[in-house]
Amino acid sequence: MNYRKRTLLGLFAILLMLGLIALFGFRNPRNLTLDASQLLKSPDDSSEKPLSGKSVIFIIAPNNFRDEELLETREIIEGYGAVSEIASTSIDTATGMLGAKIIPDGIIADINIDEYDAFIFIGGSGATSLWNNPDALRIAKKAFDSGKVVAAICLAPVILARAGILKGCNATVFPSAKNELEKSDVKYADEDVVICGKIIT
């Protein structure tokens, strides 16, 4: 499976999770592996806004975040009616691996957990700079403890593992970081998208 399709699968897992919570409350079992055929279906009515009223924050590295993981995911989530913001370690212009330039809305240290329904950590090689970032780890843990949807793409699941919220879970990550998950007692799953409770990797 190519990189773009894997990213889109993760996105649709997030949409599915937020939609299920909005409609039915949360009853999803832990360690669920998703079927791509179920996730890549578009809504029958393009005017539907199933995420209206939901707020999502994307957390990116200041340099070398993965452009499409942020930009395509944000475009689709906002198309479903959610509002979104971007946070990084500073409000200076952040640069993606493919050249995108983004001015974050705020800094990670100032994130108010109560203002968002979902927290999405974006990957790319720069995500390694957040693996031990105390603010990123704190936000991941607080969001999890508050019952929010927490997602991480590509190399970013290591942040969740080091925050201690993936213990007892199966999770996936960009293959080069498989050992980083295992060091934190997380069972690596060689799947495109894995859900554990309200965590999506």
BALOBA-1460 file (C-alpha; in Angstrom, 3 decimals):
// residues 201
<rec num="1" residu="m" x="0.000" y="0.000" z="0.000"/>
<rec num="2" residu="n" x="1.397" y="3.382" z="-0.946"/>
<rec num="3" residu="y" x="2.136" y="6.163" z="1.506"/>
<rec num="4" residu="r" x="-0.782" y="8.380" z="0.435"/>
<rec num="5" residu="k" x="-3.356" y="5.600" z="0.750"/>
<rec num="6" residu="r" x="-2.036" y="4.687" z="4.200"/>
<rec num="7" residu="t" x="-2.398" y="8.324" z="5.270"/>
<rec num="8" residu="l" x="-5.963" y="8.452" z="3.941"/>
<rec num="9" residu="l" x="-6.822" y="5.258" z="5.823"/>
<rec num="10" residu="g" x="-5.669" y="6.895" z="9.035"/>
<rec num="11" residu="l" x="-7.729" y="9.960" z="8.240"/>
<rec num="12" residu="f" x="-10.879" y="7.984" z="7.656"/>
<rec num="13" residu="a" x="-10.295" y="6.089" z="10.896"/>
<rec num="14" residu="i" x="-10.297" y="9.446" z="12.679"/>
<rec num="15" residu="l" x="-13.475" y="10.510" z="10.872"/>
<rec num="16" residu="l" x="-15.128" y="7.221" z="11.723"/>
<rec num="17" residu="m" x="-14.146" y="7.497" z="15.375"/>
<rec num="18" residu="l" x="-15.403" y="11.070" z="15.735"/>
<rec num="19" residu="g" x="-18.598" y="10.216" z="13.898"/>
<rec num="20" residu="l" x="-19.315" y="7.176" z="16.044"/>
<rec num="21" residu="i" x="-18.719" y="9.133" z="19.220"/>
<rec num="22" residu="a" x="-20.973" y="11.942" z="18.019"/>
<rec num="23" residu="l" x="-23.784" y="9.602" z="17.041"/>
<rec num="24" residu="f" x="-23.692" y="6.796" z="19.562"/>
<rec num="25" residu="g" x="-21.187" y="7.532" z="22.295"/>
<rec num="26" residu="f" x="-18.081" y="5.362" z="22.387"/>
<rec num="27" residu="r" x="-18.387" y="1.586" z="22.407"/>
<rec num="28" residu="n" x="-15.396" y="0.566" z="20.273"/>
<rec num="29" residu="p" x="-13.359" y="-2.457" z="21.440"/>
<rec num="30" residu="r" x="-9.640" y="-2.192" z="22.050"/>
<rec num="31" residu="n" x="-7.105" y="-3.368" z="19.484"/>
<rec num="32" residu="l" x="-9.349" y="-3.146" z="16.446"/>
<rec num="33" residu="t" x="-7.745" y="-3.449" z="13.025"/>
<rec num="34" residu="l" x="-9.727" y="-1.634" z="10.356"/>
<rec num="35" residu="d" x="-10.776" y="-2.888" z="6.941"/>
<rec num="36" residu="a" x="-9.765" y="-0.377" z="4.282"/>
<rec num="37" residu="s" x="-12.878" y="-1.078" z="2.215"/>
<rec num="38" residu="q" x="-15.036" y="0.247" z="5.039"/>
<rec num="39" residu="l" x="-12.999" y="3.400" z="5.521"/>
<rec num="40" residu="l" x="-12.538" y="4.746" z="2.019"/>
<rec num="41" residu="k" x="-16.249" y="5.220" z="1.299"/>
<rec num="42" residu="s" x="-17.349" y="8.830" z="0.953"/>
<rec num="43" residu="p" x="-20.631" y="10.000" z="2.442"/>
<rec num="44" residu="d" x="-23.591" y="9.378" z="0.097"/>
<rec num="45" residu="d" x="-24.596" y="13.029" z="0.393"/>
<rec num="46" residu="s" x="-21.663" y="15.395" z="-0.162"/>
<rec num="47" residu="s" x="-23.552" y="18.080" z="1.765"/>
<rec num="48" residu="e" x="-23.452" y="16.005" z="4.963"/>
<rec num="49" residu="k" x="-21.369" y="17.538" z="7.725"/>
<rec num="50" residu="p" x="-21.150" y="14.721" z="10.280"/>
<rec num="51" residu="l" x="-18.372" y="16.457" z="12.222"/>
<rec num="52" residu="s" x="-20.132" y="19.814" z="12.614"/>
<rec num="53" residu="g" x="-19.433" y="21.167" z="16.074"/>
<rec num="54" residu="k" x="-16.248" y="19.097" z="16.460"/>
<rec num="55" residu="s" x="-12.856" y="20.712" z="16.987"/>
<rec num="56" residu="v" x="-9.562" y="19.101" z="16.004"/>
<rec num="57" residu="i" x="-5.989" y="20.175" z="16.700"/>
<rec num="58" residu="f" x="-3.039" y="19.035" z="14.612"/>
<rec num="59" residu="i" x="0.339" y="18.885" z="16.314"/>
<rec num="60" residu="i" x="3.337" y="19.225" z="14.033"/>
<rec num="61" residu="a" x="7.104" y="19.447" z="14.288"/>
<rec num="62" residu="p" x="8.580" y="22.861" z="13.452"/>
<rec num="63" residu="n" x="10.501" y="21.333" z="10.546"/>
<rec num="64" residu="n" x="10.079" y="18.274" z="8.332"/>
<rec num="65" residu="f" x="6.500" y="17.386" z="9.188"/>
<rec num="66" residu="r" x="4.872" y="15.314" z="6.449"/>
<rec num="67" residu="d" x="2.960" y="17.761" z="4.254"/>
<rec num="68" residu="e" x="0.139" y="15.544" z="3.012"/>
<rec num="69" residu="e" x="-0.533" y="14.072" z="6.427"/>
<rec num="70" residu="l" x="-1.383" y="17.562" z="7.613"/>
<rec num="71" residu="l" x="-2.824" y="19.265" z="4.544"/>
<rec num="72" residu="e" x="-4.941" y="16.479" z="3.075"/>
<rec num="73" residu="t" x="-6.194" y="15.319" z="6.445"/>
<rec num="74" residu="r" x="-7.100" y="18.855" z="7.454"/>
<rec num="75" residu="e" x="-8.900" y="19.534" z="4.182"/>
<rec num="76" residu="i" x="-11.036" y="16.428" z="4.468"/>
<rec num="77" residu="i" x="-11.802" y="16.842" z="8.176"/>
<rec num="78" residu="e" x="-12.882" y="20.439" z="7.609"/>
<rec num="79" residu="g" x="-14.922" y="19.253" z="4.616"/>
<rec num="80" residu="y" x="-16.828" y="17.041" z="7.035"/>
<rec num="81" residu="g" x="-17.644" y="20.104" z="9.123"/>
<rec num="82" residu="a" x="-15.013" y="20.100" z="11.871"/>
<rec num="83" residu="v" x="-12.948" y="23.166" z="12.685"/>
<rec num="84" residu="s" x="-9.221" y="22.752" z="13.143"/>
<rec num="85" residu="e" x="-6.100" y="24.459" z="14.400"/>
<rec num="86" residu="i" x="-2.403" y="23.677" z="14.211"/>
<rec num="87" residu="a" x="0.094" y="23.754" z="17.074"/>
<rec num="88" residu="s" x="3.865" y="23.364" z="17.100"/>
<rec num="89" residu="t" x="6.744" y="24.193" z="19.419"/>
<rec num="90" residu="s" x="6.658" y="27.822" z="18.263"/>
<rec num="91" residu="i" x="4.532" y="30.090" z="16.106"/>
<rec num="92" residu="d" x="7.366" y="30.596" z="13.640"/>
<rec num="93" residu="t" x="6.740" y="29.281" z="10.127"/>
<rec num="94" residu="a" x="6.955" y="25.481" z="10.076"/>
<rec num="95" residu="t" x="8.281" y="23.757" z="6.969"/>
<rec num="96" residu="g" x="7.147" y="20.389" z="5.651"/>
<rec num="97" residu="m" x="9.338" y="17.727" z="4.096"/>
<rec num="98" residu="l" x="7.851" y="18.546" z="0.691"/>
<rec num="99" residu="g" x="8.114" y="22.315" z="1.129"/>
<rec num="100" residu="a" x="4.773" y="23.371" z="2.619"/>
<rec num="101" residu="k" x="4.977" y="26.482" z="4.806"/>
<rec num="102" residu="i" x="2.567" y="26.698" z="7.746"/>
<rec num="103" residu="i" x="2.227" y="29.320" z="10.467"/>
<rec num="104" residu="p" x="0.897" y="27.474" z="13.524"/>
<rec num="105" residu="d" x="-2.104" y="28.902" z="15.380"/>
<rec num="106" residu="g" x="-0.423" y="28.333" z="18.723"/>
<rec num="107" residu="i" x="2.203" y="26.437" z="20.655"/>
<rec num="108" residu="i" x="1.851" y="22.973" z="22.115"/>
<rec num="109" residu="a" x="2.514" y="24.170" z="25.664"/>
<rec num="110" residu="d" x="-0.589" y="26.396" z="25.549"/>
<rec num="111" residu="i" x="-3.084" y="23.799" z="24.299"/>
<rec num="112" residu="n" x="-6.263" y="23.691" z="26.392"/>
<rec num="113" residu="i" x="-7.430" y="20.061" z="26.315"/>
<rec num="114" residu="d" x="-11.063" y="21.038" z="26.903"/>
<rec num="115" residu="e" x="-11.236" y="23.022" z="23.652"/>
<rec num="116" residu="y" x="-10.748" y="20.033" z="21.321"/>
<rec num="117" residu="d" x="-12.436" y="16.742" z="20.536"/>
<rec num="118" residu="a" x="-9.464" y="15.149" z="18.770"/>
<rec num="119" residu="f" x="-5.682" y="15.501" z="18.856"/>
<rec num="120" residu="i" x="-3.751" y="14.425" z="15.753"/>
<rec num="121" residu="f" x="0.027" y="14.125" z="15.870"/>
<rec num="122" residu="i" x="1.472" y="14.451" z="12.359"/>
<rec num="123" residu="g" x="4.477" y="12.409" z="11.261"/>
<rec num="124" residu="g" x="7.412" y="13.006" z="8.975"/>
<rec num="125" residu="s" x="11.063" y="12.853" z="9.953"/>
<rec num="126" residu="g" x="10.625" y="15.958" z="12.122"/>
<rec num="127" residu="a" x="8.236" y="14.075" z="14.404"/>
<rec num="128" residu="t" x="11.284" y="12.548" z="16.088"/>
<rec num="129" residu="s" x="11.931" y="15.984" z="17.626"/>
<rec num="130" residu="l" x="8.666" y="15.566" z="19.548"/>
<rec num="131" residu="w" x="9.316" y="12.035" z="20.799"/>
<rec num="132" residu="n" x="10.701" y="13.378" z="24.088"/>
<rec num="133" residu="n" x="9.157" y="16.834" z="24.028"/>
<rec num="134" residu="p" x="7.616" y="17.257" z="27.498"/>
<rec num="135" residu="d" x="4.728" y="19.381" z="26.217"/>
<rec num="136" residu="a" x="3.830" y="16.902" z="23.467"/>
<rec num="137" residu="l" x="3.978" y="14.000" z="25.928"/>
<rec num="138" residu="r" x="1.870" y="15.887" z="28.484"/>
<rec num="139" residu="i" x="-0.773" y="16.824" z="25.907"/>
<rec num="140" residu="a" x="-1.014" y="13.250" z="24.619"/>
<rec num="141" residu="k" x="-1.463" y="11.929" z="28.175"/>
<rec num="142" residu="k" x="-3.964" y="14.606" z="29.234"/>
<rec num="143" residu="a" x="-6.010" y="14.183" z="26.068"/>
<rec num="144" residu="f" x="-6.117" y="10.424" z="26.617"/>
<rec num="145" residu="d" x="-7.014" y="10.796" z="30.294"/>
<rec num="146" residu="s" x="-9.803" y="13.193" z="29.316"/>
<rec num="147" residu="g" x="-11.360" y="10.655" z="26.968"/>
<rec num="148" residu="k" x="-10.503" y="12.487" z="23.763"/>
<rec num="149" residu="v" x="-9.688" y="10.908" z="20.421"/>
<rec num="150" residu="v" x="-5.893" y="10.777" z="20.061"/>
<rec num="151" residu="a" x="-4.333" y="9.895" z="16.707"/>
<rec num="152" residu="a" x="-0.776" y="9.677" z="15.401"/>
<rec num="153" residu="i" x="0.444" y="9.082" z="11.864"/>
<rec num="154" residu="c" x="3.737" y="7.763" z="10.464"/>
<rec num="155" residu="l" x="6.528" y="8.282" z="13.055"/>
<rec num="156" residu="a" x="4.314" y="10.125" z="15.542"/>
<rec num="157" residu="p" x="2.921" y="7.060" z="17.389"/>
<rec num="158" residu="v" x="6.239" y="6.953" z="19.276"/>
<rec num="159" residu="i" x="5.068" y="10.134" z="21.054"/>
<rec num="160" residu="l" x="1.988" y="8.263" z="22.294"/>
<rec num="161" residu="a" x="4.083" y="5.283" z="23.354"/>
<rec num="162" residu="r" x="6.490" y="7.450" z="25.323"/>
<rec num="163" residu="a" x="3.554" y="9.272" z="26.905"/>
<rec num="164" residu="g" x="2.526" y="5.869" z="28.280"/>
<rec num="165" residu="i" x="-0.900" y="5.754" z="26.672"/>
<rec num="166" residu="l" x="-0.289" y="2.779" z="24.366"/>
<rec num="167" residu="k" x="0.484" y="0.257" z="27.114"/>
<rec num="168" residu="g" x="-1.612" y="-2.847" z="26.568"/>
<rec num="169" residu="c" x="-2.426" y="-1.794" z="23.015"/>
<rec num="170" residu="n" x="-1.552" y="-3.006" z="19.596"/>
<rec num="171" residu="a" x="-0.345" y="-0.065" z="17.525"/>
<rec num="172" residu="t" x="1.288" y="0.659" z="14.214"/>
<rec num="173" residu="v" x="4.052" y="3.056" z="13.246"/>
<rec num="174" residu="f" x="6.299" y="3.740" z="10.265"/>
<rec num="175" residu="p" x="8.314" y="0.480" z="10.129"/>
<rec num="176" residu="s" x="11.675" y="2.092" z="10.896"/>
<rec num="177" residu="a" x="10.366" y="2.979" z="14.379"/>
<rec num="178" residu="k" x="8.911" y="-0.429" z="15.241"/>
<rec num="179" residu="n" x="11.553" y="-0.960" z="17.940"/>
<rec num="180" residu="e" x="10.651" y="2.363" z="19.549"/>
<rec num="181" residu="l" x="7.135" y="1.090" z="20.215"/>
<rec num="182" residu="e" x="8.400" y="-2.208" z="21.551"/>
<rec num="183" residu="k" x="10.741" y="-0.407" z="23.979"/>
<rec num="184" residu="s" x="7.625" y="1.101" z="25.557"/>
<rec num="185" residu="d" x="5.889" y="-2.303" z="25.924"/>
<rec num="186" residu="v" x="3.596" y="-1.681" z="22.962"/>
<rec num="187" residu="k" x="2.826" y="-4.563" z="20.612"/>
<rec num="188" residu="y" x="3.684" y="-3.515" z="17.063"/>
<rec num="189" residu="a" x="1.004" y="-4.431" z="14.514"/>
<rec num="190" residu="d" x="2.043" y="-4.577" z="10.867"/>
<rec num="191" residu="e" x="-1.210" y="-2.986" z="9.733"/>
<rec num="192" residu="d" x="-2.110" y="0.241" z="7.992"/>
<rec num="193" residu="v" x="-4.432" y="1.508" z="10.734"/>
<rec num="194" residu="v" x="-4.995" y="0.199" z="14.256"/>
<rec num="195" residu="i" x="-7.521" y="1.416" z="16.825"/>
<rec num="196" residu="c" x="-7.112" y="0.829" z="20.542"/>
<rec num="197" residu="g" x="-9.928" y="2.408" z="22.512"/>
<rec num="198" residu="k" x="-9.955" y="6.044" z="21.378"/>
<rec num="199" residu="i" x="-6.371" y="5.906" z="20.093"/>
<rec num="200" residu="i" x="-5.701" y="5.620" z="16.366"/>
<rec num="201" residu="t" x="-2.275" y="4.810" z="14.920"/>
